[in-house]
Amino acid sequence: MLLGFSLAILTTLTHFGAPFTIISGVSYNANPYRIIHNAVFYSGMCLSMILFLAALLSFIATVKESECLMAMGFFCFAIVFCGLILAAFWRYSNTEVEDAMMDVYDLVYEEVRRNSSSFRKEELTVIHETFLCCGKYSPFEEIRGIENGTCPSTLTSTAREDCLQQIQDFMKKHMRYVSTLMIITVCFMVYGMILTSFLWFSIHFSNNLDRKGKYVLRKR
C-alpha cells in the first residue's frame, strides 16, 4: 500500500508539476509531448490503484483463508510486475520523453524567431522562467535579440543556460527518482508473487487451516 501511495504521489507530481504542464500546455495540435504526458498519468494511476487492490486482497485472503482472493492478489501483483517491466524497457531503450519536450521548445522558439507572435513570445517567456534558462546556443545575432526579450531578468548575460541542455538535465534528475521507485516496486512485486503463491498452496493443502475456529467439547 505504501508503494501504491508513493507511485500515486510521483505520478501526480509529474502530471501537475510546473515544468511538465508548461510543455504539455503549449498550444500545438500536434504537440508530441502531450500524448506522453497523459499516457504516463493514466498508466501510473492505474498501477497505483492495482497495488492498493493487491494489498487489500492479500490481507483479506490471509484473514479469511480464501484461495480465490489470494489468487486474485497474485494476479494483481503479476499485472503490476509486467507493467513495470514494459515501462522499464521502454524507458531505457529510448529517450522519447526528453526528445518530445525539447522538440516542443524548438517549435516555440523557431516560431517566435520567424514571426514574432506575441502569444508565442509569452509561452517562450514562461518556459524560460520555469526552467531558469535562456534560449539555445546559436551563432546568429538575431536570435540573441529574441532571447533578450524573453529571458528572465534575473539571469545575467554571463549566467545564461541553454534551455535544451537545462530540459535534458532536469529530465535526467527526475528519471532517477522514477527509476529508483520502479526498481523497488519490481523487487516487492516478485516478493509479493512468491508470498501469495506460498499462502495459496498452504491454504489449499493444509488440513489444519480448515479447523481454525472449530472446537469439540468432551466430558472429563
N, C-alpha and C positions, 0 to 999 in steps of 0.2 A: 504493500500500500504506500510506503514511503517512496519507493521508486516511481510508482504511478503519479504521486503528488509532485515529485521532482520533475518528472517528464512534462507534466501539465504546466508547471511554472516556467520551465525553459521554453516550451512551445509558445506560451502566452507572451513572454518577453520578446521572443523572436518575431512574433506576428505584430505586436503593438509597439515595439521599440522604435524610437525616432529614426535611426539610420535606415531601418528596413521599410517603414511606412513612407518615408520621403521618396525612396527609389521606386517603391511599388505604386505610389500615387502620381507619378509622372504621367501626364495625360497623353499617352500614345495608345492608339488602338492595338498596336502590335507590340506592346511593352513585353519584352522577353522575360523579365523578372517576375511580373505579376502572377503568371501561372504557377511558377515555382513557389512563390510566396504563399499562395492559397493552398497549394497541394501539401506543402510542409505543415501548415497549420492543422488542416483536417486530418492528415495522417498521424501527426503527433498526438492530437486529442483522442483519436480512435485507439491508439496504442495505450495511452494512459488509462482510458476507461476499461479496456480489456484487462489491464493489470489490476485495477480495482476489483473487477469482477472475478478474476482468477484468485485473488487473495480471499475474497468473501466466500467463494465456492469452496475453496480448500478448508477454510475454517469451519464452515457449516458441515462439510462432509466428514471432517475429523470428529466433530462433536456427535453427529448423528450416525456415524459409521455407514455412510451411504456410498455405495460403489458408483452409482450413476453420477452423483455430484463430484466425486473425486475424479472420475474420467473427464467430466466437463472442465474441471480445474486444470487437468493435464493438457487438454485441448487448447485452453486459453494461453497457457504458458508456451505451448508449441507455436501458436499463431504469432505471439509477440517475438519469439525467437526467430522465426522465419522472416518476419517483417524487418527486424533489426539487421539480420544478415544481409538482406537485399539492400537496405538503406546503406549499410557499411560498404558493400561492394560498389554501389552507385557513387558514394562519396569519394572513395579512394581511387576509383577508376577514371574520374574526370573532375574538372573544375568548373562545371556548368554554372553553379551559383555565382561564383566570383566573376566569371565571364559575362553573365547576364547583367549584373549590377554595373560593371564597367561599360558594357555596351549602352546601357540606358544613359549613363553620364556622357558618353561620347555623342549620343544622339542630341541631347540637350545642348551640349557645348557647341557642336557644329551648327546647330540651327541658330543659336544666338550669334555666332560668328557670321553667318550668311545674311540673315535678315533683321537682326537686332529687335526681335519681338519682345515687347515689354513683359508679356506673360512668361515667356521662356527665360528672360533675364531674372524674373522673380524666382522661378523654380531653381535656376542655377545658383542664385544667391543663397537660397535656403540649403541647398546641398553643400555649398562651401561652408556655411555656418555650422551645419550639423557635423561634418567630418573634419572641421578645422583645417581646411586645405585651401589651395588657391590655384585653380586651373590645372593645366598639364604642361609638361615641358614642350616647348616649341621654339624654333629659331626665328619665327616671324614676329615682327614688332606689332603688327595689327592685333594679334591675339593678346599681347601684353595689355593693350588698351581695354580689351574686354574684361580681362582679369582685374584690372584696377577698378572697374565699375561694379564688379560682382563679388569681390573677395571681402571677408570681414575686416573691419578697420583695425581690429586688434592685432592682425598679422602684419608684421613689418616686411619690407621688401627682402630682407635677409633671412626671414624665417618662414618663407612660403614653402608649402609642401605640395608635391604633385598629387592631385586628387586620385588618379588611377592607382598610385602606389599606396595612398592612405586607405582607399577602399579595400585593396588587396590585403594590407596588413591587418585592418580591422576584422575582415572575414577569417583570416588565419587564427587570430586570437579567439574569436567566437567559436570556431570549429573545434578548437582544443577542448572547450567545455562540452561541446556536443559529443565529441569522440570519447571523452572520459566517461560521460554518463552512459553512452552506448555500450562501452566495454563492461562497465559494472553491471548493467542490466542484462547483457547476454550471459555473463557468468551466473547471475542469480536465476536466470531462466533455465539454464542447464541444471542447476541445483534443484529448482522447483519441479522440473520434469522427473528427475531421479526420485525425489522425495514423494511426489504424488504417485508414481509408479509403485514404489515400495509400500505405501499405505494402501493402495488399491489391492495389491496381492495379499497384504496382511489381513485386510477386511474380508477378502474373498475366500481365503483358505483357512483362516484361523477359526476354530470352533469356540475358543474361549471368549472371543469378542461377542459371539451371539448370546452368551449368558449374562452379559452385563445388565445389572438391574433386576435380575431374577433370583428369588430366594426360595428355599424349601425349608419349612419348619418341621422339626422332628421332636417327638416326645422323648424325654430322658428318663 
